Amino acid sequence: MTSGDEHDVFLRRALAVAQRSRDGGNHPFGAILVGPDGSVLMEAENSCVTTGDRTGHAERNLVSRASTAFDVPFLSRCTLYSSAEPCAMCAGATYWAGIGRVVYALSERALAEITGPHPENLTMALECRRVFAAGQRPVEVVGPRIEDEARAVHDGFWRR
């Protein structure tokens, strides 16, 4: 079992990916995949703006790559760390890929407060726990954590 401090270390790395995404002209979201041994296997940025693909969320980008690189038994022992709570689409992709645990920094509710009705991020009021609960296999969820740090990567972004 990973401790809270270890979760926060990986979440800070996901936040660094989110900042890199923002610096590259995309929305400020990032995700990393951590293997059962604690090694970072891959990371992904949001790519909505630069690719024009509105489904290019960081988590979905990562999960799509992970599901072709690793089998379900392995992914079931991995953890997806995300700068923000996975939306319904990303939670669904995580479920179908077979990833066993999700840890996130910023809650969907807090994200909605930050973005408001911004047309590029019409946040859904649907917690990832509810999406996972509708499935037939368990997905452990930890979060929100370090929300103040996670808010910082969004400062001023959604007002542009």
Secondary structure, DSSP 8 states (H G I E B T S, - for coil): ---HHHHHHHHHHHHHHHHHHHHTTS-S-EEEEE-TTS-EEEEEE--HHHH--TT--HHHHHHHHHHHHS-HHHHTT-EEEEEE---HHHHHHHHHHT--EEEEEE-HHHHHHHHTT-TT----S--HHHHHHTSSS--EEE---SHHHHHHTTTTGGG-
